[in-house]
Amino acid sequence: MKAQRLHEPRPVDERPLRLEEADEPSLGPGQLLMDVAACGVCRTDLQEVEGDIEQHRHPVTPGHQIVGIVAEVGDGVSGWTVGDRVGVGWIGGSCGECGFCRSGRENLCESAVFTGWDRDGGYAERAVVDAQFAFRLPGGVGDVEVAPLLCGGVIGYRSLRVSGIQPGGKLGLYGFGASALLSLQVARHWGCEVYVASRSEVERRRALDMGAVWAGAYDDEPPVRLDAAVTFAPVGSVAVSALKALDRGGIVAINAIHLDEIPAFDYRHLWLERQIRSVANFTKADAREFLQLAADIPVTTLVQTYPLERANEALLDLREGRVAGAAVLVV
């Protein structure tokens, strides 16, 4: 089968991914073999390919927003049959036995494994997934459109929950890429006032068009104090800007697997029970809740498609800010 393989991280303009003929993945107990139809291109993929996060497997096939059809069902799997439509996200497995797993926080399991990082992902014609971490997809949404929901959508949803935002609250979104675009729709569905900060004038206009009540630059002060904020930009100074905009008792949820250094800031910006919290991927419950909510709203996605052969180009466009919404590989 064809697969885009990362052997050694390099700047994406050096085309680090190689399109190769890879061995067919072997199916084990408790797993599903899927024919991949589409795979979203995530900023985490870019960070892995360029070496901002450590490569766990050499070589590896990236990609963790996978949509496809079940081609084969492994021993011990129930509830799935050949031909079912299936989605896979970032978290690919956990031990199932530790305190975190038993309490529904498998995203914090020390033995958790991640799709496209610890095991081969969806930049390929076929992929093997743990059936317990495979998700049923809402009907009426195409493969390309649903792919970004499986990472940016679900993690954006978890970020909203971690931020503690309540229906009708004042929410800040710092950065307005694919995940924030989806989070805004959920927040608007909850009746929240949404204030967006972005370095991009194009993204600020898009946010206003989608219902944000205000949009400015990262250093601009929103016209009101925020009840909560979520930061999507992998830049520490942006988290400080969000913190400065919070009302008393507010939370900044940092939606990033990699963040550069947070600069020093005056303690008065954190005082009065303000908090900074990180968001570590998502749980199975998050995915199921969000996918149902996305169908109910319904959430719409803005996508830019690329064939599998142009994965390096998709990552480069993502890095350079040339992707409107989400990039998706059509396999």
GUSEMI-928280 format. One line per field, with one value per residue (C-alpha): residue in three letters; x, y, z. Coordinates in Angstrom, 1 decimal. Layout:
! GUSEMI-928280
residuo (ALA,...)
x (X,...)
y (Y,...)
z (Z,...)
END
This chain:
! GUSEMI-928280
residuo (MET,LYS,ALA,GLN,ARG,LEU,HIS,GLU,PRO,ARG,PRO,VAL,ASP,GLU,ARG,PRO,LEU,ARG,LEU,GLU,GLU,ALA,ASP,GLU,PRO,SER,LEU,GLY,PRO,GLY,GLN,LEU,LEU,MET,ASP,VAL,ALA,ALA,CYS,GLY,VAL,CYS,ARG,THR,ASP,LEU,GLN,GLU,VAL,GLU,GLY,ASP,ILE,GLU,GLN,HIS,ARG,HIS,PRO,VAL,THR,PRO,GLY,HIS,GLN,ILE,VAL,GLY,ILE,VAL,ALA,GLU,VAL,GLY,ASP,GLY,VAL,SER,GLY,TRP,THR,VAL,GLY,ASP,ARG,VAL,GLY,VAL,GLY,TRP,ILE,GLY,GLY,SER,CYS,GLY,GLU,CYS,GLY,PHE,CYS,ARG,SER,GLY,ARG,GLU,ASN,LEU,CYS,GLU,SER,ALA,VAL,PHE,THR,GLY,TRP,ASP,ARG,ASP,GLY,GLY,TYR,ALA,GLU,ARG,ALA,VAL,VAL,ASP,ALA,GLN,PHE,ALA,PHE,ARG,LEU,PRO,GLY,GLY,VAL,GLY,ASP,VAL,GLU,VAL,ALA,PRO,LEU,LEU,CYS,GLY,GLY,VAL,ILE,GLY,TYR,ARG,SER,LEU,ARG,VAL,SER,GLY,ILE,GLN,PRO,GLY,GLY,LYS,LEU,GLY,LEU,TYR,GLY,PHE,GLY,ALA,SER,ALA,LEU,LEU,SER,LEU,GLN,VAL,ALA,ARG,HIS,TRP,GLY,CYS,GLU,VAL,TYR,VAL,ALA,SER,ARG,SER,GLU,VAL,GLU,ARG,ARG,ARG,ALA,LEU,ASP,MET,GLY,ALA,VAL,TRP,ALA,GLY,ALA,TYR,ASP,ASP,GLU,PRO,PRO,VAL,ARG,LEU,ASP,ALA,ALA,VAL,THR,PHE,ALA,PRO,VAL,GLY,SER,VAL,ALA,VAL,SER,ALA,LEU,LYS,ALA,LEU,ASP,ARG,GLY,GLY,ILE,VAL,ALA,ILE,ASN,ALA,ILE,HIS,LEU,ASP,GLU,ILE,PRO,ALA,PHE,ASP,TYR,ARG,HIS,LEU,TRP,LEU,GLU,ARG,GLN,ILE,ARG,SER,VAL,ALA,ASN,PHE,THR,LYS,ALA,ASP,ALA,ARG,GLU,PHE,LEU,GLN,LEU,ALA,ALA,ASP,ILE,PRO,VAL,THR,THR,LEU,VAL,GLN,THR,TYR,PRO,LEU,GLU,ARG,ALA,ASN,GLU,ALA,LEU,LEU,ASP,LEU,ARG,GLU,GLY,ARG,VAL,ALA,GLY,ALA,ALA,VAL,LEU,VAL,VAL)
x (0.0,1.0,2.0,3.7,6.6,8.6,12.1,13.8,12.3,13.3,11.7,8.7,9.9,12.6,9.9,10.6,7.7,8.4,5.6,6.6,5.2,4.7,3.8,0.1,-0.7,-1.2,-4.4,-4.3,-7.0,-9.2,-8.4,-10.0,-8.4,-9.7,-9.5,-8.7,-10.8,-9.6,-7.2,-7.1,-3.7,-3.1,-0.6,0.6,1.6,3.6,5.3,6.2,7.5,9.6,10.9,9.2,7.9,10.0,9.5,8.5,8.7,11.2,9.9,6.2,3.2,1.6,-2.0,-4.6,-7.9,-8.8,-12.0,-12.6,-14.4,-13.9,-12.2,-11.6,-12.5,-10.0,-10.7,-12.6,-14.2,-17.9,-20.2,-18.3,-18.7,-17.0,-18.4,-19.0,-17.9,-15.3,-13.4,-10.1,-8.5,-5.2,-5.5,-5.1,-5.1,-4.5,-4.0,-7.6,-6.5,-4.9,-6.7,-6.9,-8.5,-10.9,-12.1,-12.7,-9.5,-7.7,-6.1,-3.8,-2.9,0.9,0.7,-1.5,-0.5,-1.2,-2.2,0.5,3.1,3.3,1.6,1.2,-1.6,-3.8,-1.4,-1.8,-4.2,-4.9,-4.6,-5.1,-6.9,-7.9,-11.6,-12.2,-10.8,-12.7,-15.8,-19.0,-19.5,-22.6,-24.6,-25.1,-21.5,-18.9,-15.6,-13.6,-15.9,-15.9,-12.2,-11.3,-13.9,-11.7,-9.0,-9.5,-13.2,-13.0,-10.0,-11.6,-14.7,-12.6,-10.8,-14.2,-15.0,-11.6,-12.0,-15.2,-17.2,-20.9,-23.8,-24.2,-20.6,-18.0,-15.4,-12.0,-10.5,-6.8,-5.9,-8.5,-7.4,-9.4,-10.0,-11.0,-13.4,-15.2,-15.1,-16.7,-19.7,-20.2,-19.8,-22.4,-24.7,-24.4,-25.3,-21.8,-20.4,-17.2,-14.2,-11.5,-7.8,-5.6,-2.6,-4.4,-6.8,-8.3,-9.0,-10.4,-12.9,-13.9,-14.5,-16.8,-18.6,-19.2,-20.7,-17.9,-18.9,-15.3,-12.0,-8.6,-4.9,-3.3,-2.2,-5.5,-7.6,-11.2,-13.9,-15.1,-13.6,-13.7,-15.1,-12.8,-10.4,-8.9,-5.6,-4.8,-1.6,1.6,3.0,3.5,3.0,-0.5,-1.4,-0.3,-2.4,-5.4,-4.7,-4.6,-8.1,-9.7,-12.2,-11.7,-11.9,-11.5,-9.5,-7.2,-7.2,-4.1,-5.0,-1.5,0.8,3.8,4.3,7.3,8.4,5.8,7.3,7.4,4.3,3.1,1.4,-1.6,-2.7,-3.0,-4.3,-7.9,-8.2,-7.5,-6.0,-3.9,-4.7,-3.3,-5.5,-4.1,-5.8,-9.3,-11.2,-13.5,-16.5,-15.4,-15.3,-18.7,-20.3,-18.8,-19.6,-23.3,-23.3,-21.7,-24.5,-27.2,-25.9,-24.9,-21.2,-19.9,-16.3,-14.2,-11.7,-8.9,-8.2,-5.0,-4.2,-2.1,0.9,0.9,1.1,4.3,2.6,-0.4,1.9,3.9,0.6,-0.5,2.8,2.7,-0.9,-2.3,-5.0,-8.5,-10.0,-8.6,-6.4,-7.5,-5.7,-8.0,-6.6)
y (0.0,3.6,5.6,8.8,7.9,10.2,8.8,11.8,15.2,18.2,21.5,20.7,22.8,20.1,17.5,15.2,12.8,10.1,8.4,4.7,1.3,0.1,-3.4,-4.0,-3.5,-6.7,-7.0,-8.1,-9.0,-6.1,-4.2,-3.0,-2.7,0.2,1.5,5.2,7.6,10.9,12.1,15.6,17.5,18.8,21.3,18.4,16.5,19.6,19.8,16.1,16.3,19.3,18.0,20.3,17.2,14.1,11.4,8.2,5.7,5.5,5.5,6.5,7.3,10.5,11.4,11.1,12.5,9.4,8.6,5.3,2.0,-1.1,-3.7,-6.4,-7.1,-8.6,-11.3,-10.3,-7.2,-6.7,-4.0,-3.5,-5.2,-4.9,-1.9,0.2,3.9,4.6,7.6,7.6,10.5,11.3,9.0,5.4,3.3,3.1,0.5,0.4,-0.5,2.5,5.0,7.5,4.9,3.6,7.2,8.0,10.1,7.7,10.8,11.0,7.3,6.9,4.0,5.8,5.5,8.0,7.7,8.8,9.1,5.8,3.8,4.4,6.8,7.8,9.3,5.9,3.8,1.5,1.7,-0.5,1.0,-0.2,-0.9,0.7,4.0,3.9,6.2,6.1,9.1,11.2,10.6,13.3,14.6,13.7,12.0,15.2,17.4,15.1,14.5,17.8,17.0,14.1,16.2,19.9,19.5,17.1,18.8,22.2,20.8,19.5,22.9,24.6,22.2,22.7,26.5,26.2,28.4,28.4,29.0,32.7,33.5,35.7,33.5,34.5,32.4,33.2,32.0,31.2,28.1,24.9,24.0,27.5,27.7,24.6,25.7,29.0,27.2,25.2,28.3,30.2,27.2,27.6,31.2,32.6,35.9,35.1,37.4,36.4,37.4,36.5,37.9,37.4,40.1,37.4,35.2,38.1,38.9,35.2,35.1,38.1,36.6,33.4,35.3,36.6,39.9,41.3,40.4,42.0,41.3,39.2,42.3,44.1,44.3,42.9,45.5,43.3,41.1,37.4,34.6,32.1,31.8,29.1,29.6,27.7,29.4,27.5,30.7,31.3,35.1,34.5,32.6,35.7,38.0,35.8,35.7,39.5,39.7,37.4,38.4,37.3,33.5,32.9,30.1,30.1,26.6,26.1,23.9,22.8,19.8,22.0,25.6,27.8,29.5,31.4,34.8,36.3,38.3,40.3,38.1,40.5,39.0,35.6,36.7,36.6,32.9,33.1,29.8,28.5,24.9,22.7,20.4,16.9,15.4,14.0,11.0,8.6,10.3,13.7,12.3,10.7,13.7,16.1,14.0,13.9,17.6,18.4,16.6,18.3,21.9,21.1,22.1,23.0,22.7,24.7,22.4,22.6,19.2,17.6,14.2,11.8,12.5,16.2,15.7,17.8,20.6,20.5,20.7,23.6,25.5,24.9,26.3,29.3,30.2,29.4,27.0,28.4,26.2,22.7,20.8,17.3,14.5,12.6,9.1)
z (0.0,-0.4,2.7,3.5,5.9,8.2,8.7,10.2,11.1,9.0,8.0,5.9,2.9,2.6,2.0,4.9,4.1,1.6,-0.4,-0.2,-0.8,2.8,4.1,4.7,8.4,10.4,12.3,16.0,18.5,19.5,16.4,13.2,9.8,7.9,4.3,4.7,2.7,4.2,6.9,8.4,8.5,12.0,13.4,15.7,12.5,11.5,14.8,14.7,11.1,11.9,15.2,17.6,19.4,19.7,17.1,18.9,16.1,13.2,10.5,11.2,9.1,10.6,10.6,13.4,12.0,10.0,8.3,6.5,6.1,8.2,6.0,8.6,12.2,14.6,17.2,20.2,18.6,19.0,17.6,14.4,11.0,7.7,5.7,8.8,8.6,11.3,12.6,14.6,16.6,18.4,21.3,20.0,23.1,26.9,29.5,30.7,34.2,35.9,38.1,35.2,32.9,35.5,36.2,32.5,32.1,29.8,28.1,31.2,31.2,31.4,29.0,26.4,22.8,20.1,16.4,14.0,16.8,18.6,15.9,12.2,11.3,8.4,5.8,4.0,2.2,5.2,8.9,12.0,15.0,18.5,18.3,21.7,20.3,17.1,16.8,14.8,12.7,12.2,9.0,6.5,6.8,4.1,4.8,4.0,6.2,9.2,9.4,11.1,13.8,15.0,16.4,16.2,16.9,19.8,21.5,21.0,22.7,25.6,25.8,26.2,29.0,30.7,30.5,32.5,30.2,31.0,28.6,28.0,29.2,27.6,25.9,24.3,21.5,20.9,17.4,14.8,12.9,12.3,16.0,17.0,14.1,15.3,19.0,18.1,16.7,19.8,22.0,19.9,20.2,24.0,23.7,24.6,23.5,21.6,21.4,19.0,18.9,15.9,14.1,10.8,9.5,7.3,10.3,12.2,9.5,9.2,13.0,12.8,9.8,11.9,14.8,17.0,18.7,18.5,16.9,17.4,17.6,20.3,22.3,21.9,25.0,24.5,25.4,28.3,30.9,29.8,31.9,30.1,27.3,25.1,23.3,20.1,19.0,20.2,21.6,25.3,25.1,23.7,26.9,28.9,26.7,27.4,31.1,31.2,29.6,32.2,34.8,38.4,38.8,35.0,33.4,30.4,28.7,26.6,23.6,22.5,22.7,22.2,23.5,23.5,26.8,28.7,29.4,32.9,33.9,36.8,39.5,39.6,36.3,37.9,41.3,42.3,41.5,37.8,36.4,33.5,32.6,29.9,27.7,27.1,24.0,24.8,26.2,24.4,26.2,24.8,21.2,21.5,23.1,20.5,17.5,18.6,19.4,16.0,14.3,16.4,15.9,13.0,13.0,9.6,8.5,6.0,4.3,1.7,0.1,-1.1,-2.6,-0.5,-2.8,-1.8,2.0,2.3,0.4,2.8,5.8,4.2,3.5,7.1,8.4,6.2,7.0,3.5,4.7,5.1,7.8,7.8,5.4,4.5,2.6,0.2,0.1)
END
